[in-house]
């Protein structure tokens, strides 16, 4: 077992049992303050640990690493050092934060410099995203969409159970949680009309997803097997793949989503390492038919992560819209990475790979308004009596996620974004 995952560990920092960031988590992100320029931080309870300061105080001198790698505006340079280094740094941070270690807690000057309250920092985009792939991995979501748009009796296209379907998205419009999103404009076609019109989407939606970040590159022409995939995956973030459904319906034939998705994708600021999620591996759904050999795998490759979407209308309280779980996705991350590289496509440090909408089989577990309202035909009624078929201007969408076992909660924080009017 990875020592930093030991459920008996405790920190000298007071941490609420409900916190997403106990000593067993230690996710990485990028932060700044009025006094500190962008740099690497680690979340611990309600604080951010300044990794740049720890490097300046020689806290990592026994690890073969240039401490200036923490004084960067993105995690990419740190991720490029590889999994043995990621693990060594996480283990060292865990050691420094334990109740029996006084290297920080016994040095008031260092403690004052390296610990900042989360409320006093601005979290930035954690990764300079090189490439972005969005998969379509939830059997339930694919089935619901297929029933609405194609054939109720045969909702899945013939290829769906044979390969992880995906498309390449727009890396430049990926934004960090808290960034407002303007309602996009686009072409739409009214079913009663012969010609399309251009204007703001009337069917703006969210998509509840998780995404993983790669920290190890490959060369063009090489492939990554399902058994090798974990060595390339640094960690996971929450992801909201904002979608303009009416634009998508008009544009997606024959090449798939384009402008209906590329206007914005929001991710959470903390990257939870694959190592931190190790205790939450579970067996996934049975895959029938059995995948081709390059997609076959051994062991448990799914993760038991609880997910929730909340809606906050302007000047009102949050309302929970759905709960679901990442363990239900049909195609796992190892298979996605193996498929991505199966044609020789090379990986880069900072690539982002999204799961696609994560939905369960029950109405309360649907990960999009498209499913929750059946294309808007059955609107949701909110506590104040108002209704939502799709998102309104000034609505805020909040997504949260955590894994929990033996009293240890490994959380992702949240990804949050408000809808602003079209420009």
N, C-alpha and C positions, 0 to 999 in steps of 0.2 A: 504493500500500500504506500502511496505517496505520503510522506510524513506530514506535509502541510494540510492534508485532508483529515487528519486524526480528529474525530468528533470530541475527544476529551480536551483539546487545546482551548485555552482561554487567553485573552489579551489583557494587558494592564490598562487598556482603554475601555471605558464603560460602554458597552454595546447593548442596545435593546434586543430582546429575543425576537422582536418583529422586524429587525433590521435585515435588509437584503445583503449586507456586507459584513458578515462575521469574519473572524480570522481565517476560517476555512475557505473563504472566497478569494479575496485579494485581486479583483479585476483591475485592468489597466485602462487608462484614459489620458486625454490631453486637457490641461486646464490653464487658465491664466487669472491673474488678479491685477489690480491697478499697480501693484509693486512688482509683479513677477510676469515676465513674458511667457509665451506658450512653452510648456514642458510636460514631461511624463509624470503622472500621478497614479497612486494606487488607492482605491476606496477601502476604508476601514471604519465601520460604524457610521457616524455622522461626520467623519473627517476625510480629508484628502491628505495622503502622505506624499510629500514632495521628493521624488526620486532623485532629482537633480541635486538637492541639498545633501541627501544621503551619500551620493557619489562624491561630493566635495569633502565630506567628512570621512572618506575612505571606508565606508561601511561595506563595500564590495571588493576589497583589496585581494581577497582569496579566490575571487572568480576572475577568469580571463576575459575581462571586458573593459572597454574604454568608457569610463563613467560619463563622458560628455554625450554619449548616445541618448541620455535621458534629457538633454537640453535641446530638444528638437520639437518642431510643431506638429509632428505626426509620429505614430508608433512604428512606421515602416522600417526605419534603420534598426530599431531594437528587434523587431520580428525577424529581420533578415539574418540575425545571428543564429537562429535555429533552435529546435526544441530543447536540446540539453541546456542551453543558456537560459531559455525562458524558465525552465524548471528550476535551475540553480538559483536564479534571482527570486522567484516566487518563494522557494524554500528559505532563502536568506531573509526575506522580508517577514515571513512567518516567524522565524527565529527571533528577529528583532522586536516583534510585537508581543511575544509571549510573556506571561506573568513572571517567569523566572529569569528574564533577561533585562538588564538595566543599562544597556549601551545607549539607548535613547531615553528611557524613563528616568535614568539617573543623571542625565545631562540637561539641565534646564535650558541652557542656551540652544542646544540642538533641537530639543523638543519644541521650543517656541518657533524656530525657523522652519521645521519640516512638517509640522501639523497645522492644517488650516481647516476651519469649519467649511463644510460643503456650501453653506449658505453664503459664504464670502468668496466663492470662486465662480468663474464662468467656464462651463464645460464647452469644449470645442469638438469639431469633427475628429474622431480618434485616428482615422486612417486616411491617407491619401489613396483614394480608390483607383486602382489601375484599370480594372475591368469589372463589369457587373453582369452576372447571369441570374435570371429569375427562373426557377424551376416550377413545376406544376405537380407537386409530390403527394398531395392529399387525395386519396381515392374518393372520399366523401365529397370534397369540394368539386372535383372533376365530374363526379356523378350528378351532383345538383345542377351544375352549369350545363352539362350535356342534356339533362332532362328539360331544362328551360329553353335551350337554344337549338337542340337537334332532335333527339328521338327519345321519348320516355322509356321505351322498351330497350333501346341500345344506346345509352348515353355516352359510353366511352368509344373513342375512335380506336381502330384496330391496333394501333401501335402502343397504346397507353400502358398496358401491362407488360410490355416487352422492353421499354426503355424510359429513363427519366426525361420527360418532355421539358424543354426549356427554351428561352429566347434571350438574346443579348440586349440588356437595357442600357440606359444612359448614365455613365459614371459621373458626369459633370454636374448633374442635378441632384445628387445625393446630399442631404443636409442633416445636421445634427438636431436632436430633440430640442424643442423650444423655438425652432425656426417656423415662422408663419408661412403658409402656402397660399398663393393666389389661385382662385378658381381659374382653370385654364379655358382658353378659347379653342374652338375646333369646328370641323365640319360635322354636321349631323343630318340625318335624313328622317323626316317625319314619314311614317308608314302611309299616310294619306297623300303624300306629295311625290312628284316625280323627280324633283331636283333638290340637292342638299342646300343648307344654309350655313353661314359661318357666324359663330357667336359663343357666349359662355356655355359650358356644359350645364345641363339641367339634371344630370345624374352623377354627381360626384360621390365617390365611394372610398372606403378604406379597405385594406386587405391586411389581415393579421398574419404576420410571418416572423420567422427567425432566420437569421443569416449567419454564415460562417465566413471568417476571414482567413486567407492563406498567407503563411509567413515563410514559405520556402518555394523558390522558383524552380522551374524545369526548363530544359532546352527544347526548341522546336523539334518535333518528330518523336519525342519520348512519350511514354505513357506512365500513369500512376495507377497501381493496382488498388483494389479495395483494402488489401492488407497493408499497403504503404500509406494510405490516405491520412491517418492520424498524425504522421510526421510532418505533414504539410499544413495542418489546420491549427492556427493559433488560438482562436476562440470564437465566441458567438455574441451576437447583438440582437436586440429586438428590431423589427423592421415593419414600417407601414408603407406598403406599396400603393400610394394614392392612385385612384383609377377613375377615368371619365368614361362611364359605361356607354353613354350614347355615342360618343366619339369612337370608342372601341368597336361597337357593333357595326358601324359604317366602314371603318378602315381595315379591320383585321383580316378580311379575305383579300388576297390569298397569302400574305406574308406574315400575318400575326400582329400583335400590339406594336404601336409606334408612338404617335403623339398622345394617345390616350394614357400612356404610362410615363413618358419621358419628362414631364414637367416637374415632378418632384418625387423623391423617395426619402423617407425619414428614418434615421437609425438612432438607437440609444447611445449615449456617450461612453458607457463602460463596456469593455470587451471582457467577457467572462471566459477564462481559459478553459480549454478542453480538459486539462488536468483537474480543475476544480469541479468539473461535472462528472468525473470518473465514477464516483459512488452511485450515480443515478442512471447508469446504463441499464437498459431493459431489453427484452426481446420485442421485436416489432411484429406487425401483422404478417400472416402467412402470405407468401407471394406465389400466386398461381396464374400462369404456369411458372415453373422455376426459371429464373433469369438465365440468359446465356452465360457461359463460363466467366467472361471478363467482368460480369456484374455480380457473380456469386461471392459470398463472404462467409466468414466464420465468426462465432462469438456474438455478443449482443452489441448492436450498432445504433440502437435507438436510445433516446433519453427521456426520462420522465420529468417533463417540465410543464407546470401549470401556467396557463395563459388566460388573460382577461382583456376585454375591450370595454372602455367606458366612454360615454358621451357627455360633454359639458356644454350645454347651450349657453349663449351669452348671459352673464350675470346670474347663473343658476348653479345648482349643485350637480355633482357628477352622478351619472346614471349608468349602472352596469348593463351592458348589452349582450355579452356572451362570455362563456367560460369554455375552454377546451384544453387539449393537452398535446404536446409535441410528439409524444410516443406513438400517436395514431398515424403519423405520416407513412405512406406506403414505401416510398423510396428514401433510403437513408443517405446521410452525408457522404459516406464512403463510396456508395454507388454513384452518387452525383459527380464526385470528383473523378472517379474512374471513367465515367461516361464522357465528362467534359474533355478528358485527355485522350480518349480512345482513338481519335483520329490524328493524334500527334500535336494537338493544340497545346502550346506551352502555358504554364502558370507563371504569374508574377506575384511578387510580394505586394500585398494590399488588395488582391482580387477579392470581390465580395460575391457570395453565392447565396441567394435567397431561396427559401423553401417553397415559395408559392403559398397561397392562402391555406391556413390550417383550420379545418372544420371537422367536427364530429358528426355523428349520425342524428343527434337530437336537435330540434330547433334552437335551443338555448346554447348550442355549441357551434353555431355557424359563424365563420370568421369574416363575413362581409355583409353589407346591407343588401347587396344583390340577392343573397340567399335568405337573409333574415326577413326581407319584405317581398320575396318572390318577384323580383324585377320591379318593385314598387307597387305591385298589385294589392298587397296587404300591408299597409303602413303600420309602423310601430306607434303606439300611443304612449306618450311620456306622462309622468306624474302630474304635470300641470294641464294635461288635456291636449296639448299640441301633438302633432304627428310628424313622423319622419319616414319618407320613402327613401330619400337620399339626403346628403348633407346640406345644411343651410349655411349661408355666410355667417361668420363669427362663431360657428360651432367649433369646439375643440375636441379632438379625438385623443384619447390616452390609452396606451397599451402597457400592460405590466406582465411580468413573468417571474416565476421562481420554481426551484426544485427543493424538496424538503424530505429529510430522512433522519431518523435518530435525533430529532430535535434540532438539526442543523438546517438552516434555510440559506440556500445559495440563490440570490436574486439578481435581476438585471437592472433594477431601477425602473425607469419608464422611458417610453418614447412618446412625445407629446407634440401636437401641432394644431394651430388654429387656422381655420379657413377664412381668408380675406376675399373681398369681391374681386372679380376679374378686372384686369386693366386693359 
